[in-house]
Amino acid sequence: MKKVKFIYNPYSGENLILDQLDKVIKIHQDAGYTIVPYRINKEVDVINAFNDFKENNYYYVLIAGEMEP
């Protein structure tokens, strides 16, 4: 099964992604992908989400949420 890294910020966009998490996962599972979630916020830098890229062979990266400038 192909892996997809899913980086998301639950606090972004008025928390809209939280209502869609199950839908995002289901769509990908139905298409034969395994979702590997990574939750970011003000205390967890998005750069850390890419630390495991050398060990894993992600098919693609899915990102949801806004980054603060």
FENMOTA-V406449 format. One record per pair of residues at least 24 apart in sequence whose C-alpha atoms are under 10 Angstrom apart, sorted by the first residue. I is the first residue (numbers start at 0). J is the second residue. Records with the same first field share a line. If there is no record, write none. Layout:
I=J ; J
This chain:
0=28 ; 30 ; 31 ; 32 ; 33 ; 58
1=27 ; 28 ; 30 ; 31 ; 32 ; 33 ; 34 ; 56 ; 57 ; 58 ; 59
2=27 ; 28 ; 31 ; 32 ; 33 ; 34 ; 35 ; 55 ; 56 ; 57 ; 58 ; 59 ; 60
3=27 ; 32 ; 33 ; 34 ; 35 ; 36 ; 55 ; 56 ; 57 ; 58 ; 59 ; 60 ; 61
4=33 ; 34 ; 35 ; 36 ; 37 ; 48 ; 49 ; 51 ; 52 ; 55 ; 56 ; 57 ; 58 ; 59 ; 60 ; 61 ; 62
5=33 ; 34 ; 35 ; 36 ; 37 ; 38 ; 48 ; 59 ; 60 ; 61 ; 62 ; 63
6=34 ; 35 ; 36 ; 37 ; 38 ; 39 ; 45 ; 48 ; 49 ; 60 ; 61 ; 62 ; 63 ; 64
7=36 ; 37 ; 38 ; 39 ; 40 ; 45 ; 48 ; 61 ; 62 ; 63 ; 64 ; 65
8=37 ; 38 ; 39 ; 40 ; 41 ; 43 ; 45 ; 62 ; 63 ; 64 ; 65 ; 66
9=38 ; 39 ; 40 ; 63 ; 64 ; 65
10=39 ; 40 ; 41 ; 64 ; 65
11=39 ; 40 ; 63 ; 64 ; 65 ; 66 ; 67
12=63 ; 64 ; 65
13=64
14=64
15=63 ; 64
16=63 ; 64
23=61
32=57 ; 58
33=57 ; 58
34=60 ; 61
35=60 ; 61
36=61 ; 62
37=62
38=63
39=64 ; 66
40=64 ; 65 ; 66 ; 67
41=66 ; 67
